[in-house]
Amino acid sequence: MSEFKIVGKPIPRHDAWSKVTGDLKYADDFSLPGMLFAKVLRSKYPAAKIISVDTGKADQLDGVRAVLTAKDVPHNETVTKFGQSTEVGKGFEGLYRVLADKKVRFMGEAVALVAAETEEIAERALDLIKVKYEPLPGVFDPLEAIKPGAYLVGENNTNIIGEFGCHQGDIEKGFAQADIIIEDTYKVPFVDHAYLETEGGIAWIDDYGVINIRVGSQVIEHFRDVADVLGLPHNKVRYIGTMMGGGFGGKEDITVETYLALLTWKTKKPVRLVYTREESILCHSKRHPFVMKYKVGAKKDGKLVALDAELISDAGAYPYLSPWVTLYATVNAAGPYCIPNVKVKAHCVLTNNTFTSANRGFGAPQPNFAYESIMDELSHKLNIDPLEIRRRNCLTTGKALATTGQVFKTYVALPEVAEKAWEALGKPTGCEDENRKIGRGLAIGLMSYGRMTFLHDSSRCYVRLESDGSVLIRSGIPDLGGGQISLLCQIVAEELGVPMSQVKIYHSDTALTPLAGTTTATRQTYMSGNATLKAAREIRNRILNKAAVILNVNQDKLDIINEKVLVNYDPSQYVPLVEVVKACNTDGIELFCEAQFNAPFTTTPDLSNIRGMTFPDFTFGAQAVEVAVDTETGQVEILKLTTCYDVGKAINPLSVEGQMEGGSIYGMGYALTEEVIIEKGITMTPSFAEYIIPTAVDVPDVKAILVESGGGLGPYGAKGIGEPACSIIAPAILNAIYDATGVRIKSLPATPEKIIRAFKKDYFKK
């Protein structure tokens, strides 16, 4: 193939205009005649026995069509699944209840469902349901939850639901060799996904008795789980995915779908359910709080010799994906550094807090904050430039990950990305205000793209070239707003030589599209991109084979450009693509293909000492920040922000830059303002009035620098960027605050109050 014509070009996404004009339909934009409105009754307590649930008055309310409790759910206990592999053992799958039965585990847990003719009637019905509770003490601190005799959140005899480890070398010998040792504890909070579109959907039963659920979901494969809850064959539940106004992992678990299916099955009527913002913050999963105890040893020249880390994550009330997140954190615990002696232990613990699960970064941002804070501390104590100390320790191609020993066979763009990000800050900003201190911070990191290799991941895509030269794609890929669908269109347009306007894609419909797997784990470019490329190239090969006969030239001398099959050394010799298509149709040559891409796979590792390959590949990046800190108020202003990643190949640079810029802003909130405050299981930040996310006023121009090594495993050498883009920025900001003020904040977010308290503490030390 000659030079790219569509891939690598900053072209508008195929759905760009419908989003700009507001014509694009999201999950809560759909309605059906005669539909009912659903509401969920939620627990007022974080821990309590359910003595009784009386729905009598609610059932009798005019306009109410159904009131359901746990006893009405055919299979109330279902299993959170992350992978299809049967090798995955205990500790990775956890029961959760559709509706609370006998006891509640967190405030906001669903206890009953109502479907009524109007939202107002449904709300009144909720008030009429009488639940008698017996409050229980609960446990809300993971450190307390692991102590002997602690309140048991679940039914097992321990609150620990996952234990993981990595070790190599001799940790004691390593610290004995160290000239400097830094030992500290770092904490990160609950964080909400804060997507613009809350959870919502609509369900109905069609003429064939199939429950159709139109919903914004990152995992349309959940149709199987919903069918299992109702005790139906899997082919009796259909997911029709919509475009999403953000997901960030929060729509990876089932949200409204099971409730919709139950109420629709009960009433035989269409049912609509959309969460309010307050309900969304209260009841959906959060990013995991971690307590991270780190001990790191280095020589005088800055070379790292030992790392000992203990990670404790708060799973909240149910397992969901918490063991997996903690496993990711274990693998990421030593960062992108060469360290000969390493020991990591991690525990995942149930509490009576809101449950935690997937959030953008999936276990990487938490340890990144810890180890990059320590690297910055070493930089200052040893008087070594922040860039230089990372340069002396960072991984390079052929080196091994310090935790698992996985050898990097693809290109490792360190320290290149760090150098570019640091340099891009330019000259320091001047300031004459003595109460306004300027500082700079740097952080680097790595994050996997693609699911763990022992999950045997796969993705499928169908491509068909029509008789008029237009192209049809069918893919189960859900689009969170990151351009996942448009990416597949761009690949097909490139391979088949047609404009994007000639490509139509049908997506995320379990009855019509081949399953493409989850839009999670930064896997879709890698997995569905490769499946699409495989299908498109098969059709391309058939077209070129027929055109070679028509033009009487060797197939390897042909290309498809602008809907023409032409001789690449003499473009005046060509045949219109549509003519070749007609010739293929005449000869019975199939111009459609459904292809499957399979990721490399390994056996399930020893989780007490994870060794070898755990992920297909990693994305490497760096971020640099310049801040101004007001020493009187503690306010932090981001003056400059640069982000540099090796993306392998940017299939659409506009989308890649958008992910890098958006990831930086997402991480800014994590660093400075965002925290779901939960006190004794009670959510104290139930709306955007209390839960503070960055606004346009807070955000500087983000300078995104793309490195294109071509070394990725995705199509055309692409790497994943969606989740890596947000994993590094928080420590870069806190390192800049330290550079400006000399105070080290060790718990996120770095609010003005924390900074002022740190100033006072530091002042009294002097």
N, C-alpha and C positions, 0 to 999 in steps of 0.2 A: 504494500500500500504506500502511496506517496504521502506527502505532507498532509497533516490533518486539515480538514475543511470546516468541521463543526466542533469536534472535540477540542478543548483547550481555548475556545473562543468565549468571550464574555457576552453571551447572547441572552436575551430575556427568556425566562422559563416559559414553558408552553401554557402555564396557567396564570401568567403575570397579569394580563389584562382583566381577567375575571376577578382577580383579587383587588386590583386597583379600583375597578368600577363598583365593587360590592356585589357583583352578580354571583360569586361563588357561594355555594350552599354548605354550611357547616351543620353539625349534628342537630343543633337546636333550631335550625331554620325549617325543619320539616314538620308538616302536620297532615292529619288524615281526617276525613269526615267521621264524626261520631266518636272521636278518640276520647279516652279517659285521661285524667291527670293523676300522677302518682306522687305520693309523699312518703317519707320514711320517719318512723318514730325512733328516736335515738336515746340511749341511756344518759341519765343525768349524772351518773356516778362512774368513776374509773374502775371501781372494784366493788362488786355487790352480788349477793345471791338474788335470783329472781324467785320470789315466793309465789307470785301469781300474776297472770295477765288477763284482764277482763276487757273484752272487746264488745260486749253486749250493746252498749249505748251507741258506739261508733257504727256497728252493723245496722242499727235501726235508723240512722240518720238518712233523711231523704237525699238521694243523689249519690250515696255511697254504693259502689258495685262490688267491692271486695275489701276485706280486712284479713291479712295473713300474719300468722306468727310461726314460730319454729315448728310447731306440730303440723303445719300445712305444707312444709317443704319435704318433698319425697326423699331426698338425700341431703340432709342439712349440713353434714360434714363433707367437705370437699378437700382436695389436695392441691396445694400450690406446687406447680411443676415448673422447672426451668429448662429442662432438656428432654429429648426423646430417648436418651440412652438408658437401657435397662441396667447398665453397670453402676450407675450412680447410686450410692448406698445411703444408709441412714445419716441424717444430719443435713440432707439437702432438700427433703420434701417435708412439708409440715401441714397438718390439718388446720383448717380454719372453718368457722361456722358462717353459713349464709345469714342466718338470724340467730341472735343470742339465745341460748337455751340453758336454763338452770343458773348460770351466772354470767355477769358481764365482766369484760377484761379491760375496757378503756372507755373513757367518756366519749360519747358519740357513736358507740357501737350500735348497729341496727337491731332493733327489738321487734318491730312490726312494720308492715307495709299497708298502705291504703291506696285504692284506686277509686276516683270519684269523677263526677261529671264536670266539675270545675275545680280549679286550684283552691278556691276559697272553701269549698265544701271539704276537700281533702284535708286542709289545715284544721278545720273545725273538728273533723273526725279524729285527728291526732290528739286533740285536747280531751276527747272523750274516752280515749283508751286509758284504763287505770292499771298501772303496773305497781305491784307491791315489792319493794326492794328491802333487803337486809344489807346495809353497807358493811364492807369488809375492809381490813386495814390496807391491803395492797402493798406494793413496793415500787418505788419510783426512781431509785438510783441503782444503776447496774452494779456498782461496787457493793452496795448493800445486798442486792439480789443474789450475789454469788456466795454470800456468807452462810455457814451452817445455820439451819433454823429459820432462814428467810421465808417470808410469805411466798407460796408457790402460785405463780400466775396461771400455769396450765395444769394438766392432769398428771404430768410426770413428777418424779421425786427430785428434780433439779430445774433451775431456771436457765441453765446453760444449754443452748441448743446447737452449738457448733464450736469445735476447738481445732485450731490449725497451727501449723508450725513450719519453719524452715531453719536449717542450720548447716553451716559448713565451716571448716577450719577448726581452730582451737580458740574459743572466745576468751578464755582466761589468759592464754599466752599473748593474744592480740592486745589486750589492755595492758599487760605487763610491758609491752614494747612501746606503748604510747607515751609521747611527751606531754600531751594535753588531753584531758578528758572532760567532756561536757555531758552533764546529766540533768535532765529536766522533764517536766510533764506538760503536755499540750492538750488543750480541750477544744472541741468544736461542737456546735449546737444542733438542735433540730432545725431544719430548713424546709420551707414549703417550695413547691415547684412554681407556684405563682403564675401559671399560664393564664393567658387572657381568656381562653374559652374554658369554662368549667365543665365538669363531667355531665354528659347528657345523651339522650337518644330516644328513639321511638321504636316500638315493636308492634307487629300485627301477624295474624295467621292468614296464610294465603289459601287459595282454593284446593291446594293439595295437602292441607293440614300441616304445612311447614311453618314454624315460628321464624319470622324474619325480624332481624334486629339491625336497625340502621344506627350506627354508633361511631363515635370517634374513639378508636382503640389502636394501640400500638401492636396488638397481638390478635389478629382475627382468628388464629387457631384456638382461641378460647371458646369457639362454638362447641367444641367437644366437651369442655368442662361444664358449660351451661346445659348441654344435653344430658350429661351424667347427673347433674343436680335434679333434673326433672324426670330422670329415668327413661329418657327417650333415645331412640337410635340417633347416631350422630347426623345422619342425613335428614333429620327432622328439625334441625336448627341451622339457620343461615345467617351469617354475618354479612352486612353490607357496610363496608367502611367508608367513612367520609373523610374529606380533608380536615385537618385538625388545626386549631389555633393554639398550637403548642402542646407538648407532652412531657418532655424532659424526664421520662421514666415513670411519671405519675399515672399514665394511662397504659402501663405495661401490665399491671394487675387488672383483674375484673373490677369494674366500678359499678355502673348502673345495669349492666346487661342481665345478670341473673334476676334482679328485681323485676325488670321489664318482662322477662320471659315468664316468670311465675304469675304475674298479674294478668298478662295476656292469655296465658293458658287457662287461668281460672275464669276470666270474664268472657273470653272469646272476642274481645274487642281490642282495637288499637289502644296502646297505652304510651303516654309520653312522660318522661322524667328528666328534669334538668336541675342540677344542684345550684343553690345560691352560693355566693362567694363564701359566706360564713360557714355554710355546710361543708363546702369543699375543704376549707382550711381545717375544719374540725375533724373530718372523718377520713380523708384519704391519706395515703402514706407520706412519710417525711424522709428527708435525707438523714442518715444515721449520725447521732452524736457519738463521738469517740473520746475516750480517755486514752492518751498515748504516752507511755513512759519510755523515754529514749536515753540511751547512754552510748556516746560515740567517742572513740579514741582516734587521735591523729598524731603524726610525727611533726617536728618543728617546721618541716618544709610544706606542711599542709596535706601530706599523703594520708589518706584514711587507712587505718589498720584494723578497726573493730567496730561493730555495731550490735547493740543488744536492745531489742524493742519488745514491749508488751503492749498489745492493743486490746481494748475492751470496747465493744460496740453495743449500743442500746437497741435491741430489736423491737422494743415496744411490746404490744400485747399478743401478737401472733407472729409466727416465723416468716411467712411470705418469702421474700428473697434475701432475708438477712444473712443466712449462712453463706450465700454466694457473694454478697457484698463484702463480708468479712474475709472470705477467701481471696478476693481480688486485692483487698487492702494488705493482706499478708504477703502476697507476691510483690506488691508495689512498695513494701515497707522500707527498703534500702535505696529506692530511687534509681536514677541512671548512673550509678557510681560503681567503680571497681573497689570492692572491699573484701580482703581475703578471709576475714573471720566474722561470721554473722550468725546471730541467733534471734529468731522472731517467734513469739508466741501470741496467738490471738484467740479471744473468746467472744462469742456472740450470746447475749443475755436477754432473756425476757423480763419486761417490767410492765406495770399497768399504765404506761404512757401510750399515746397514739402510736400505732404500729409504724414501723419504718420499712422501706423497701427500696426499689430502684430510684435513683436520682442521678441526673447527668454527671457522669464521672465514675459512678458505681464503685466506690471504695478507693479510688485513686486520689481525690482531692484531700482527704483527711490526712494520710501519712505524708503527702507532699508538703502540707503546711508544716509538719513537724520537722522532717529532714531538711527542708530548705531553710527553715529558721536556724537550725543547728549549723548548716553550712555557712550562713551569714555570720553567726556568732563566732565560728572558727576564723572566718575572714578577718573580723575585727580584732580578735584576741591575738592572732598570729601576724597581724599587720600585712596581710596578703590581699591583693585586689580581689573583689568579689568574682570577677570573670576569671582571673588567673587560678584561684583555688578550685574552681569548677573544671577548668581546662586540665588541671593536673590529675583530676580524679575521674573524669567522665568516661563512660563507655565509648568504645569505637567498634567498627565492624570486626567481627571475629572474636570479640570478648564475650564474657558470659554474665548474665544477670546475677547479682550478688546473692539473691535469695534462693533461686531455684537452680541456678547453673545453666539455664537455657542459653545456648550460644546464638549470637546474632549473625545470621548468614546474609541478611539483606543489609542495605546501606544504613549506617547509624550516623545521623547528621549532627553529631556533637563533636567538637564544640562549635561548629559552624553556625548553628541557629542562635547560640548564646552570643557569639561575637556580633552577629548582624543586629540582634535585638538591642544589645547594649550600645552599639555604635549609633543606632538610629535615634537615640534620645537627643543626640546633638549637643550643642553647648548648654551648660547649666543656666537655668533661669535666675536672673538677678532679683534681689529683694532688699529694700531698704528698711522695711518694718522689722524692728528688733523682736517683736512678738510673733513673727511669721517665719518659721524655719523651713528651709528647703532641703529635701533629701531624695536619694535615689535608691532603688532596690532592684535586684535581679533574682530570677528563679528559673530553674530548668526542670524538666520532668519528662516522663514517658508514660504512655498509656496504650493498652492493647486496642486493637480493632479486630472484630470477629470474636465469636464465642469461644469458650474454652475447648481445647482440642479433643477432650474426651467426651464431648457431647455429640459428636458425629453430625455436625451441622450440614444442612443442604438447602438449596433454593432452586426454584424452577421458574421458567418464563417461556411464554408462547409468543412467537412472532410469525406474522403472515403477510406476504406481499400480494396485494390485490391486483386484479387484472388491469386496472387503470394506473398502476404504479404507486398507489397510496399504500400505507403500511398500517397494520393493526397489531397492537401489543396487548397481551393479557398477562397480568402479574398480580399476585396477592399482596404486593408491597404496600403497606400503609405509609402515608405521607404526613409527617408531623408539622410540615411547614418549612422543612429544610431543603426542599427540592428533590426529594428521593424519586418521585415519579418522573419528573422532567429529565433527570439524569439518564434514565433508561431510554427515553425518547431521543436524547442526544446521541447515545451510543448507536442506536439503530439507524438514525439519520446519517451518521458518519459512515457506517458500514455499507448501507444500501444506496448511498449517494442521493438522498432525497432531502428536501427542505423540511424543517421542523413542522411546518404547516401541513405537511402531508402525512404526519404521524399521529395516530389516535391511540390512546392507551385506556384500557379498562383495568381498574385496579381494585384490590382488596374486597373481593366478593367471593365467599367460600363456595358458592354454587357455580361460578362462571370463570374464575381465575385460578391458575395453578398456584399452590401455596408457595409463598416466597420466604416464609419464616418471619420472625419478629423484627420490627424496626426498633432494635435495641442493640446494645453492645457495639455501636458504631460498625455494624456489620453489613448494611445494605449495599453500599458502593462495592464492597469486596464480594459479597455473596450474590446478590441479585444482579449486580453489574456484570459479574463474570458469567452468570447464567444467561443473561440477555446477550452478551457478546458472543457466547457460544452458539446460541440459536441464530443470531443475525449472520454470523460468519458461515454457518452451514447454508443458509439461503443465498448469501453472496457467492459462495463457491459454486452453487448450482447455476446461478445467473451467469457467472464468468465462464463456466464450462460450456454453456450453450452459446454465449456470445463468441467464444473462441472459434466455434464451428462456423458461425455466421460471417465473422470477419477474417477467417482463415489465418489466425495468428495463435501463438502459444498463449495459454491462459495467464501465465505469469507476466505477460506484457500488457495486461488490461487493468483498467481501474473504472470505478463508477463515480462520476462527478456530475452534479447538476442534472440528474435524471438521464444521463447518457453513459453508455458503456463505450469507453474510448481506448484507443491505443496510446499508452502513456508516452511513447517517444514520438508520436505523430497524432496530436489531438484532432486533426482534421478527419481522421479515420474513426468513425464512431457509428453506433446504432442506438436509437432511442431506447431507454430502459423498457418502456411499455411494449416495444416490438419484441424484445427478448422475452418478456413475460408472456406474451401471446404465443411465442414459439414454444416456450416451456409448457404452457397449458395444452397446446396441440399435441405435444409429445408425451403428455401425462407426467411431466416432471413436477413433483410436489414443491410448492413454494411456501410451505409452512413448516415450522419446527418447534417442538417443545423440548427444551434442553434443561438438564439438571446439572448444577455445579455442586460438587461435594468438597467440603473443607478437609484438609488433612486431619487425621485423628490419631489419638493415642489412648492407651488404657488409663483408667482412673488411677491417679497417683495416691501414694501413701500420704494422707492428709496431715499426719503428725510431722512429716518432713517431706515437703513437696519438692520433687526433683525433676529436672528435665523440662521438656516443652510443655507449657500450659496454654499458650496462646499461639495463633499462627504467626503474628507479627506485632510490632509496636510502632506507634507514631511518636516522634521526638520533637520537642518544642522548647521555646524559651519566651519569657515575657519580662519586660523592663518597664519601670514606672518612675516618674518624678512626681513628688507630692509637695504640698505646702501644708504645714501644720500650725494652727493658731495655738500658741502655748497658753493663752488665757482661757480659751473656750474648749480646746481639744478638737475642734473641727478640722477635718482633713479634706483637702481639695486635690483631686487628681489633675495635675498639670499636663503631663505627657504619658502616653501609654503606647508601647510598641509590642507587637506579638509576632513571633516568627516560628513557623513550623515547616518541617519537610512533609509535604503532602503527596510526595511521589509524582503524581501528575494531576493537575487541576483540570478535571473534565469540564467544569464551568467555573472559571476564576471568580465570577461574581458571586456564585453560591458559596464557594470556599471562603472568600473574603467575608461574606455575610456570616458564616459560621464562626470565623475567627473573631470578628468584631462582636457578634452577639455573645459568644462564649466569654469574652473579656468582661462585658457588662454584667453577665450572669454571675461571674466570679467576683466582681466588684461588690455586689450586694452581700455575698458570702463573707467578704473581708470586712465590710464596714457597717452594715446596717441590719442584715436579715437574721432574725432568730424567732422561731416559734417558741415562745416562753410557756413552759408547762410546769405548773406548781402543784405538786401532789396529785398529778394526773389531770389537772384542770387547765385547759388552754386559755391563756391570758391575752393572746393576740389574735382575736377571731376575725379580723378584717384588715383591709389595706390601710385603715386609719392607724392601726397599731403595728401591723407587720409592714415594715418600711422597705420598699424596693427602690433601686435607683431610678431616677427620672431623667429626661433629656437635659435638665439643668445640671445634673451631677456628672454627666458623661463627657469626657473630652473627645476630641477626634482620635480615633484609634488607628494607628498606623499598622497595617497588616503586611507582613513580608512573607511571600511564598517562596519556599525552596522546592524545586521540582527535580528530585534526584532520579525519578523513574524507577526507584527501588522498591516500590510497594508490590503487594500481591494482588491488588485489584486490577481492573481492566486498564490497559495501557500503563501499568506500573503505578496506579493510584494507591494511596493510603487513606484510611479513615480520618476524619477531622472533627466530627460533630461533638463527641465527648472530650477528646483531648484538649479542645479549644478553651475549656473552662477550668481545667484542673490545676493550672500553675499560677494564676494571677493573684490569688489571695496571699501567699507568702511573699510575692514580689512587692505587694503594697505594704505589708507589715515590715518587711526589710527596709523599705523606703522610709517608713515612719521612724524606725530605729535610727537610720542614718541621719534623719532630720533632728531628732530629739534626744537620742541616747537612751530611750526607754523601750524595753522589749515587751510587747504584748504577747502573751502565750495562750490566750483563749480568744476565739472568734465569737462575735464580730468585734472589731476594734472601735467601739463606740467612743464618742467624746468623753463620756463619763469614765470609761476605763482609762483613757489616756490621761485625763486630769488626775485620777487617783494614782496612776503610775508616776506622774510628775511629783505629787506630794510625797509618795513613798520614797522616791529617789532623793527628794530634797531633804527629808528627815534623816536619811542614811548619811548624807553629807554632814 
